[in-house]
């Protein structure tokens, strides 16, 4: 028996061997705003449901969390504003709740700070704050790198030689980490390449072999 839980209660129960994203969408079709829910898989992996492949096995127990409201869908808001607000709200559900420190989005939507971002072992420290500066053309263009705490020492880090339109923040304790990626945003803030995609690539790029 497979179950879907919401706010600690079983809201759906089906006699199936496991859930897939498509099955969950169909099961939740009558729920208001079901396309803006978050799926928590086995209590550890929290992602927007739209980012799971249709044939992915999500196990027998899936916890559905409400997607944060006010994601900026007003007619007067630019696509940049809508995409940044929605994506940061989604990421904050994981990084804020898991580590007990809020993800901070600047009021002018220029940058977001994630207080604890896990580092690979070779960096010699478990985690670091990470700052991501959004280009003026976001989401059409991805950030061309990100900032790490000046306490991080490793390859591809620059104290002043930032790239493109990203500012030099070394005087504020941030060093630049150079990273480039192919980028294709979707027609919706949580489709295609998103802030989640960027963080996944950042994590992989930090697993470097030049140590």
Buried (B, 14 or more C-beta within 10 A) or exposed (E): EBBBBBEEEEEBEBEEEBBBBBBBBEBBEEBEEBBBBBBBBEEEEBBBBBBBEEEBEBEBBBBBBEBBEEBBEEEEEEBBBBBBBBBBBBBBBBBBEEBEBEBBBEEEBEBBBBBBBBBEEEBEEEBBBBBBBBBEEBBEBBBBBBBBBBEBEBEBBBEEEBEEEBEBBBEEEBBBBBBEBEBEBEEBBBEBBBBBBBBEBBBEBBEEEEE
